[in-house]
Amino acid sequence: MVPASIPSPEISSIHIGFLTIHFYALCILLGMALAVWLTMRRWTRRGQDPDVLWDIVFWAVLAGIVGARAYHVLITDPMGYFGPGADPWDVLRIWEGGIGIMGAVTAGAGAAWLVCRRYGLPLHVFADCVAPGLLLAQAIGRWGNWFNQELFGKPTTLPWGLEISPGSANFPPGLPPDTLFHPTFLYESLWDLLGVVLLLLAERRMRVTHGRVFALYMVYYGAGRLFIEMFLRVDPALMVLGVRVHVWTSLLIVLGGLVLFLVLGRRARRTGPTTPAATLTGAAPSAD
C-alpha cells in the first residue's frame, strides 16, 4: 500500500454456496432502498397515497435499470459489446459494472410519467419528491465503482489518490504500478450528498415547488458530472467532436434543468400555491 492514499478493495464479491454476491450490486440496491425511504417520507408528508408511490417506484426502477444499461452499452461503450472480438452476451452481465445514471433517470422518468397519468397525478409531484432521493441513490451507488476498481480519474500525486491494482483490467497500460488516480467515485459521492442537503434547504427556505426541485437536481448533478467528465475521467467513452459523449450529455442536462426551472417558475406564479407548497409552510418534521 502506498502511504497516504486510498486503497482499493481486494475483493469485489463473495460466494455463498452457488450464489455470488457482487458488492457493486449491493451498493446499487442500498442506494435504491435509501432513495425509496427518503421519497416515501416526502411523499406521505404531502398527503399522497403510499400505494401509488410503490406502483410508480416499481415501474420507474424497472425502466431505470434497462435505461441505465442501454445508455452504457449503446452510448458509452458500444464497441466494447459489438466491436471486433466482443461478446454481445456481455450486455447481460450488469453485475460486472457498466450502467449510466443518465439513461436510468430518462427511462425512469418516462415510466413514472405513464403511471402518474394512470392515477391522474401531475408528474411534478413525484418528481419533486424523488429528486433528493436520486442524489442519495447516486451517492451510495458510486461506491460500487470503488469495489470494481473502475471509472477512476487521471493520475495524481494528491494524498487522497486512489490505488488501483496493477493486475486490474482497468489499470491504464504504460504507467508505473504505484501510480495513484483521482478517486472520482468519492468526488461524485460527496458532491451528491451535499446536493441532497442543498435541495432540501432550497425547498424549505425558498419554497421551491411545482417540479422545480427536480429541475435544480438536473442543474446540480449535471454541473458536477460535467466537471468530472471534462477534467478528470479517463475511462473509454464514445467521442463526439473530440469530446467525451458524457460531457455533451451533462451539458444538455444542465441547460435542460435551467430552462425547466424558468418555465415551471412562470407556471407556479400563474397557478399559485399548491398543496405541497402549503405543507412546506407548516411545521416541518425534524428529519426529512
Buried (B, 14 or more C-beta within 10 A) or exposed (E): EEEEBBEBEEEBBEEEEEEEEBBBBBBBBBBBEBBBEBBBBBBEBBEBEEEBBEBBBEBBBEBBBBBBBBBBBBBBBEEBBBEEEBEEEBBEEBBBBBBBBBBBBBBBBBBBBBBBEEEEBEBBBBBBBBBBBBBBBBBBBBBBBBBBBBBBBEBBEEEEBBBBBEEEEBBBEEEEEEBBBBBBBBBBBBBBBBBBEBBBEBBEEEBBBBBBBBBBBBBBBBBBBBBBBBEBBBBEBBEEEEEBBBBBBBBBBBEBBBEBBEBBBEEBEEEEBBEBBEBBEEEEEEEE
